[in-house]
């Protein structure tokens, strides 16, 4: 995650690097819209260097990235529109967004798009546990 008051390619590269380091995900797919920061040579080189595959929405097709569109709509509705962000220092607003995303949204908020309503981080952990158990069973039977 990387937060700032702009969408320059450097911020997008930092967000990608932070996600990559957090998950150590070689071969990951990075999906975005067709903004100039994502189509820049520098950004594409950073993806290539890390073995990431770039995926982009069709022009004017916000539904191609519906989960992220939904996340940002929820962030605005549940948090940002309820506070007067212009009254606070940028560092404070960033901390609000970080806590909402990493603590509440990813770990506590019921998420109806996932089976069982599990928050994203909890759903991922449960899924990885199931995969681990399946791999263990397969290795035992071989």
mmCIF file of the C-alpha atoms, coordinates in Angstrom:
data_MODEL
# 
_entry.id   MODEL 
# 
loop_
_atom_site.group_PDB 
_atom_site.id 
_atom_site.type_symbol 
_atom_site.label_atom_id 
_atom_site.label_alt_id 
_atom_site.label_comp_id 
_atom_site.label_asym_id 
_atom_site.label_entity_id 
_atom_site.label_seq_id 
_atom_site.pdbx_PDB_ins_code 
_atom_site.Cartn_x 
_atom_site.Cartn_y 
_atom_site.Cartn_z 
_atom_site.occupancy 
_atom_site.B_iso_or_equiv 
_atom_site.pdbx_formal_charge 
_atom_site.auth_seq_id 
_atom_site.auth_comp_id 
_atom_site.auth_asym_id 
_atom_site.auth_atom_id 
_atom_site.pdbx_PDB_model_num 
ATOM 1   C CA . UNK A 1 1   ? 0.000   0.000   0.000   1.00 0.00 ? 1   UNK A CA 1 
ATOM 2   C CA . UNK A 1 2   ? 1.175   3.504   -0.803  1.00 0.00 ? 2   UNK A CA 1 
ATOM 3   C CA . UNK A 1 3   ? -0.840  6.662   -0.218  1.00 0.00 ? 3   UNK A CA 1 
ATOM 4   C CA . UNK A 1 4   ? -0.318  10.208  -1.456  1.00 0.00 ? 4   UNK A CA 1 
ATOM 5   C CA . UNK A 1 5   ? -2.221  13.138  -2.900  1.00 0.00 ? 5   UNK A CA 1 
ATOM 6   C CA . UNK A 1 6   ? -1.280  12.226  -6.491  1.00 0.00 ? 6   UNK A CA 1 
ATOM 7   C CA . UNK A 1 7   ? -1.301  9.277   -8.891  1.00 0.00 ? 7   UNK A CA 1 
ATOM 8   C CA . UNK A 1 8   ? 2.160   9.671   -10.377 1.00 0.00 ? 8   UNK A CA 1 
ATOM 9   C CA . UNK A 1 9   ? 3.981   6.630   -11.672 1.00 0.00 ? 9   UNK A CA 1 
ATOM 10  C CA . UNK A 1 10  ? 6.419   6.736   -8.733  1.00 0.00 ? 10  UNK A CA 1 
ATOM 11  C CA . UNK A 1 11  ? 3.548   6.240   -6.275  1.00 0.00 ? 11  UNK A CA 1 
ATOM 12  C CA . UNK A 1 12  ? 2.199   3.347   -8.339  1.00 0.00 ? 12  UNK A CA 1 
ATOM 13  C CA . UNK A 1 13  ? 5.636   1.728   -8.470  1.00 0.00 ? 13  UNK A CA 1 
ATOM 14  C CA . UNK A 1 14  ? 5.937   2.103   -4.687  1.00 0.00 ? 14  UNK A CA 1 
ATOM 15  C CA . UNK A 1 15  ? 2.476   0.544   -4.175  1.00 0.00 ? 15  UNK A CA 1 
ATOM 16  C CA . UNK A 1 16  ? 3.439   -2.373  -6.425  1.00 0.00 ? 16  UNK A CA 1 
ATOM 17  C CA . UNK A 1 17  ? 6.774   -2.869  -4.620  1.00 0.00 ? 17  UNK A CA 1 
ATOM 18  C CA . UNK A 1 18  ? 5.071   -2.773  -1.217  1.00 0.00 ? 18  UNK A CA 1 
ATOM 19  C CA . UNK A 1 19  ? 2.500   -5.374  -2.313  1.00 0.00 ? 19  UNK A CA 1 
ATOM 20  C CA . UNK A 1 20  ? 5.217   -7.577  -3.795  1.00 0.00 ? 20  UNK A CA 1 
ATOM 21  C CA . UNK A 1 21  ? 7.294   -7.446  -0.626  1.00 0.00 ? 21  UNK A CA 1 
ATOM 22  C CA . UNK A 1 22  ? 4.289   -8.148  1.594   1.00 0.00 ? 22  UNK A CA 1 
ATOM 23  C CA . UNK A 1 23  ? 3.295   -11.254 -0.356  1.00 0.00 ? 23  UNK A CA 1 
ATOM 24  C CA . UNK A 1 24  ? 6.608   -12.251 -1.981  1.00 0.00 ? 24  UNK A CA 1 
ATOM 25  C CA . UNK A 1 25  ? 4.492   -13.011 -5.034  1.00 0.00 ? 25  UNK A CA 1 
ATOM 26  C CA . UNK A 1 26  ? 6.652   -13.677 -8.063  1.00 0.00 ? 26  UNK A CA 1 
ATOM 27  C CA . UNK A 1 27  ? 4.552   -14.043 -11.203 1.00 0.00 ? 27  UNK A CA 1 
ATOM 28  C CA . UNK A 1 28  ? 1.715   -11.973 -9.784  1.00 0.00 ? 28  UNK A CA 1 
ATOM 29  C CA . UNK A 1 29  ? -0.871  -10.324 -12.009 1.00 0.00 ? 29  UNK A CA 1 
ATOM 30  C CA . UNK A 1 30  ? -1.142  -6.552  -11.629 1.00 0.00 ? 30  UNK A CA 1 
ATOM 31  C CA . UNK A 1 31  ? -4.511  -5.256  -12.847 1.00 0.00 ? 31  UNK A CA 1 
ATOM 32  C CA . UNK A 1 32  ? -5.205  -1.562  -13.359 1.00 0.00 ? 32  UNK A CA 1 
ATOM 33  C CA . UNK A 1 33  ? -7.030  0.897   -15.539 1.00 0.00 ? 33  UNK A CA 1 
ATOM 34  C CA . UNK A 1 34  ? -5.293  2.503   -18.522 1.00 0.00 ? 34  UNK A CA 1 
ATOM 35  C CA . UNK A 1 35  ? -4.029  5.576   -16.686 1.00 0.00 ? 35  UNK A CA 1 
ATOM 36  C CA . UNK A 1 36  ? -0.807  7.104   -17.989 1.00 0.00 ? 36  UNK A CA 1 
ATOM 37  C CA . UNK A 1 37  ? 1.030   6.138   -14.800 1.00 0.00 ? 37  UNK A CA 1 
ATOM 38  C CA . UNK A 1 38  ? 0.306   2.435   -15.515 1.00 0.00 ? 38  UNK A CA 1 
ATOM 39  C CA . UNK A 1 39  ? 1.170   2.617   -19.225 1.00 0.00 ? 39  UNK A CA 1 
ATOM 40  C CA . UNK A 1 40  ? 4.466   4.447   -18.667 1.00 0.00 ? 40  UNK A CA 1 
ATOM 41  C CA . UNK A 1 41  ? 7.637   2.673   -19.685 1.00 0.00 ? 41  UNK A CA 1 
ATOM 42  C CA . UNK A 1 42  ? 9.129   3.077   -16.207 1.00 0.00 ? 42  UNK A CA 1 
ATOM 43  C CA . UNK A 1 43  ? 6.144   1.394   -14.545 1.00 0.00 ? 43  UNK A CA 1 
ATOM 44  C CA . UNK A 1 44  ? 6.054   -1.447  -17.072 1.00 0.00 ? 44  UNK A CA 1 
ATOM 45  C CA . UNK A 1 45  ? 9.787   -2.019  -16.611 1.00 0.00 ? 45  UNK A CA 1 
ATOM 46  C CA . UNK A 1 46  ? 9.324   -2.306  -12.840 1.00 0.00 ? 46  UNK A CA 1 
ATOM 47  C CA . UNK A 1 47  ? 6.666   -5.000  -13.396 1.00 0.00 ? 47  UNK A CA 1 
ATOM 48  C CA . UNK A 1 48  ? 8.848   -6.858  -15.907 1.00 0.00 ? 48  UNK A CA 1 
ATOM 49  C CA . UNK A 1 49  ? 11.848  -6.705  -13.575 1.00 0.00 ? 49  UNK A CA 1 
ATOM 50  C CA . UNK A 1 50  ? 9.815   -8.453  -10.859 1.00 0.00 ? 50  UNK A CA 1 
ATOM 51  C CA . UNK A 1 51  ? 8.202   -11.007 -13.154 1.00 0.00 ? 51  UNK A CA 1 
ATOM 52  C CA . UNK A 1 52  ? 4.712   -9.517  -12.818 1.00 0.00 ? 52  UNK A CA 1 
ATOM 53  C CA . UNK A 1 53  ? 2.127   -9.796  -15.562 1.00 0.00 ? 53  UNK A CA 1 
ATOM 54  C CA . UNK A 1 54  ? 0.285   -6.590  -16.425 1.00 0.00 ? 54  UNK A CA 1 
ATOM 55  C CA . UNK A 1 55  ? -3.470  -6.702  -16.985 1.00 0.00 ? 55  UNK A CA 1 
ATOM 56  C CA . UNK A 1 56  ? -5.521  -3.643  -17.912 1.00 0.00 ? 56  UNK A CA 1 
ATOM 57  C CA . UNK A 1 57  ? -9.193  -2.812  -18.050 1.00 0.00 ? 57  UNK A CA 1 
ATOM 58  C CA . UNK A 1 58  ? -10.717 -2.014  -21.402 1.00 0.00 ? 58  UNK A CA 1 
ATOM 59  C CA . UNK A 1 59  ? -11.054 1.691   -22.161 1.00 0.00 ? 59  UNK A CA 1 
ATOM 60  C CA . UNK A 1 60  ? -13.974 3.090   -20.148 1.00 0.00 ? 60  UNK A CA 1 
ATOM 61  C CA . UNK A 1 61  ? -14.807 -0.318  -18.645 1.00 0.00 ? 61  UNK A CA 1 
ATOM 62  C CA . UNK A 1 62  ? -14.790 0.126   -14.880 1.00 0.00 ? 62  UNK A CA 1 
ATOM 63  C CA . UNK A 1 63  ? -16.506 -3.265  -14.492 1.00 0.00 ? 63  UNK A CA 1 
ATOM 64  C CA . UNK A 1 64  ? -13.278 -5.008  -15.528 1.00 0.00 ? 64  UNK A CA 1 
ATOM 65  C CA . UNK A 1 65  ? -11.909 -4.059  -12.109 1.00 0.00 ? 65  UNK A CA 1 
ATOM 66  C CA . UNK A 1 66  ? -15.177 -4.182  -10.176 1.00 0.00 ? 66  UNK A CA 1 
ATOM 67  C CA . UNK A 1 67  ? -13.675 -5.305  -6.854  1.00 0.00 ? 67  UNK A CA 1 
ATOM 68  C CA . UNK A 1 68  ? -11.333 -2.322  -6.644  1.00 0.00 ? 68  UNK A CA 1 
ATOM 69  C CA . UNK A 1 69  ? -14.022 0.077   -7.829  1.00 0.00 ? 69  UNK A CA 1 
ATOM 70  C CA . UNK A 1 70  ? -16.253 -1.330  -5.077  1.00 0.00 ? 70  UNK A CA 1 
ATOM 71  C CA . UNK A 1 71  ? -13.471 -1.007  -2.481  1.00 0.00 ? 71  UNK A CA 1 
ATOM 72  C CA . UNK A 1 72  ? -12.855 2.666   -3.263  1.00 0.00 ? 72  UNK A CA 1 
ATOM 73  C CA . UNK A 1 73  ? -16.590 3.420   -3.255  1.00 0.00 ? 73  UNK A CA 1 
ATOM 74  C CA . UNK A 1 74  ? -16.867 1.736   0.157   1.00 0.00 ? 74  UNK A CA 1 
ATOM 75  C CA . UNK A 1 75  ? -13.810 3.586   1.524   1.00 0.00 ? 75  UNK A CA 1 
ATOM 76  C CA . UNK A 1 76  ? -15.297 6.908   0.462   1.00 0.00 ? 76  UNK A CA 1 
ATOM 77  C CA . UNK A 1 77  ? -18.795 6.137   1.747   1.00 0.00 ? 77  UNK A CA 1 
ATOM 78  C CA . UNK A 1 78  ? -17.814 4.546   5.069   1.00 0.00 ? 78  UNK A CA 1 
ATOM 79  C CA . UNK A 1 79  ? -14.838 6.715   5.974   1.00 0.00 ? 79  UNK A CA 1 
ATOM 80  C CA . UNK A 1 80  ? -13.717 9.639   3.816   1.00 0.00 ? 80  UNK A CA 1 
ATOM 81  C CA . UNK A 1 81  ? -17.078 11.337  3.265   1.00 0.00 ? 81  UNK A CA 1 
ATOM 82  C CA . UNK A 1 82  ? -17.682 11.295  7.029   1.00 0.00 ? 82  UNK A CA 1 
ATOM 83  C CA . UNK A 1 83  ? -14.646 13.411  7.874   1.00 0.00 ? 83  UNK A CA 1 
ATOM 84  C CA . UNK A 1 84  ? -13.517 16.778  6.563   1.00 0.00 ? 84  UNK A CA 1 
ATOM 85  C CA . UNK A 1 85  ? -10.171 15.686  5.204   1.00 0.00 ? 85  UNK A CA 1 
ATOM 86  C CA . UNK A 1 86  ? -9.167  19.234  4.239   1.00 0.00 ? 86  UNK A CA 1 
ATOM 87  C CA . UNK A 1 87  ? -9.047  20.123  7.954   1.00 0.00 ? 87  UNK A CA 1 
ATOM 88  C CA . UNK A 1 88  ? -6.367  17.575  8.810   1.00 0.00 ? 88  UNK A CA 1 
ATOM 89  C CA . UNK A 1 89  ? -2.696  17.183  7.931   1.00 0.00 ? 89  UNK A CA 1 
ATOM 90  C CA . UNK A 1 90  ? -2.005  14.716  5.113   1.00 0.00 ? 90  UNK A CA 1 
ATOM 91  C CA . UNK A 1 91  ? -0.199  12.359  7.517   1.00 0.00 ? 91  UNK A CA 1 
ATOM 92  C CA . UNK A 1 92  ? -3.339  12.053  9.651   1.00 0.00 ? 92  UNK A CA 1 
ATOM 93  C CA . UNK A 1 93  ? -5.591  11.388  6.640   1.00 0.00 ? 93  UNK A CA 1 
ATOM 94  C CA . UNK A 1 94  ? -3.119  8.750   5.413   1.00 0.00 ? 94  UNK A CA 1 
ATOM 95  C CA . UNK A 1 95  ? -3.215  7.069   8.831   1.00 0.00 ? 95  UNK A CA 1 
ATOM 96  C CA . UNK A 1 96  ? -7.033  6.984   8.726   1.00 0.00 ? 96  UNK A CA 1 
ATOM 97  C CA . UNK A 1 97  ? -6.984  5.340   5.294   1.00 0.00 ? 97  UNK A CA 1 
ATOM 98  C CA . UNK A 1 98  ? -4.268  2.882   6.339   1.00 0.00 ? 98  UNK A CA 1 
ATOM 99  C CA . UNK A 1 99  ? -6.110  1.817   9.514   1.00 0.00 ? 99  UNK A CA 1 
ATOM 100 C CA . UNK A 1 100 ? -9.437  1.513   7.706   1.00 0.00 ? 100 UNK A CA 1 
ATOM 101 C CA . UNK A 1 101 ? -7.922  -0.634  4.962   1.00 0.00 ? 101 UNK A CA 1 
ATOM 102 C CA . UNK A 1 102 ? -5.404  -2.798  6.804   1.00 0.00 ? 102 UNK A CA 1 
ATOM 103 C CA . UNK A 1 103 ? -7.220  -3.254  10.118  1.00 0.00 ? 103 UNK A CA 1 
ATOM 104 C CA . UNK A 1 104 ? -10.949 -2.847  9.576   1.00 0.00 ? 104 UNK A CA 1 
ATOM 105 C CA . UNK A 1 105 ? -11.650 -3.647  5.910   1.00 0.00 ? 105 UNK A CA 1 
ATOM 106 C CA . UNK A 1 106 ? -9.158  -6.503  5.490   1.00 0.00 ? 106 UNK A CA 1 
ATOM 107 C CA . UNK A 1 107 ? -9.641  -8.136  8.895   1.00 0.00 ? 107 UNK A CA 1 
ATOM 108 C CA . UNK A 1 108 ? -13.020 -7.227  10.425  1.00 0.00 ? 108 UNK A CA 1 
ATOM 109 C CA . UNK A 1 109 ? -15.582 -5.966  7.929   1.00 0.00 ? 109 UNK A CA 1 
ATOM 110 C CA . UNK A 1 110 ? -18.063 -8.544  6.626   1.00 0.00 ? 110 UNK A CA 1 
ATOM 111 C CA . UNK A 1 111 ? -17.442 -8.934  2.914   1.00 0.00 ? 111 UNK A CA 1 
ATOM 112 C CA . UNK A 1 112 ? -20.432 -10.311 1.054   1.00 0.00 ? 112 UNK A CA 1 
ATOM 113 C CA . UNK A 1 113 ? -18.514 -11.110 -2.158  1.00 0.00 ? 113 UNK A CA 1 
ATOM 114 C CA . UNK A 1 114 ? -16.557 -13.852 -0.354  1.00 0.00 ? 114 UNK A CA 1 
ATOM 115 C CA . UNK A 1 115 ? -18.268 -17.115 0.654   1.00 0.00 ? 115 UNK A CA 1 
ATOM 116 C CA . UNK A 1 116 ? -19.182 -16.924 4.324   1.00 0.00 ? 116 UNK A CA 1 
ATOM 117 C CA . UNK A 1 117 ? -18.747 -13.149 4.372   1.00 0.00 ? 117 UNK A CA 1 
ATOM 118 C CA . UNK A 1 118 ? -15.114 -13.432 5.462   1.00 0.00 ? 118 UNK A CA 1 
ATOM 119 C CA . UNK A 1 119 ? -13.024 -10.244 5.314   1.00 0.00 ? 119 UNK A CA 1 
ATOM 120 C CA . UNK A 1 120 ? -10.400 -10.389 2.510   1.00 0.00 ? 120 UNK A CA 1 
ATOM 121 C CA . UNK A 1 121 ? -7.344  -11.198 4.669   1.00 0.00 ? 121 UNK A CA 1 
ATOM 122 C CA . UNK A 1 122 ? -9.200  -13.859 6.657   1.00 0.00 ? 122 UNK A CA 1 
ATOM 123 C CA . UNK A 1 123 ? -10.614 -15.407 3.472   1.00 0.00 ? 123 UNK A CA 1 
ATOM 124 C CA . UNK A 1 124 ? -7.128  -15.566 1.950   1.00 0.00 ? 124 UNK A CA 1 
ATOM 125 C CA . UNK A 1 125 ? -5.684  -17.175 5.092   1.00 0.00 ? 125 UNK A CA 1 
ATOM 126 C CA . UNK A 1 126 ? -8.454  -19.807 5.132   1.00 0.00 ? 126 UNK A CA 1 
ATOM 127 C CA . UNK A 1 127 ? -7.949  -20.514 1.434   1.00 0.00 ? 127 UNK A CA 1 
ATOM 128 C CA . UNK A 1 128 ? -4.181  -20.914 1.867   1.00 0.00 ? 128 UNK A CA 1 
ATOM 129 C CA . UNK A 1 129 ? -4.759  -23.252 4.814   1.00 0.00 ? 129 UNK A CA 1 
ATOM 130 C CA . UNK A 1 130 ? -7.057  -25.432 2.682   1.00 0.00 ? 130 UNK A CA 1 
ATOM 131 C CA . UNK A 1 131 ? -4.465  -25.543 -0.103  1.00 0.00 ? 131 UNK A CA 1 
ATOM 132 C CA . UNK A 1 132 ? -1.782  -26.485 2.423   1.00 0.00 ? 132 UNK A CA 1 
ATOM 133 C CA . UNK A 1 133 ? -3.916  -29.319 3.809   1.00 0.00 ? 133 UNK A CA 1 
ATOM 134 C CA . UNK A 1 134 ? -4.668  -30.601 0.293   1.00 0.00 ? 134 UNK A CA 1 
ATOM 135 C CA . UNK A 1 135 ? -0.970  -30.496 -0.621  1.00 0.00 ? 135 UNK A CA 1 
ATOM 136 C CA . UNK A 1 136 ? -0.112  -32.381 2.569   1.00 0.00 ? 136 UNK A CA 1 
ATOM 137 C CA . UNK A 1 137 ? -2.691  -35.081 1.806   1.00 0.00 ? 137 UNK A CA 1 
ATOM 138 C CA . UNK A 1 138 ? -1.457  -35.414 -1.780  1.00 0.00 ? 138 UNK A CA 1 
ATOM 139 C CA . UNK A 1 139 ? 2.162   -35.742 -0.623  1.00 0.00 ? 139 UNK A CA 1 
ATOM 140 C CA . UNK A 1 140 ? 1.230   -38.382 1.965   1.00 0.00 ? 140 UNK A CA 1 
ATOM 141 C CA . UNK A 1 141 ? -0.656  -40.505 -0.571  1.00 0.00 ? 141 UNK A CA 1 
ATOM 142 C CA . UNK A 1 142 ? 2.163   -40.441 -3.134  1.00 0.00 ? 142 UNK A CA 1 
# 
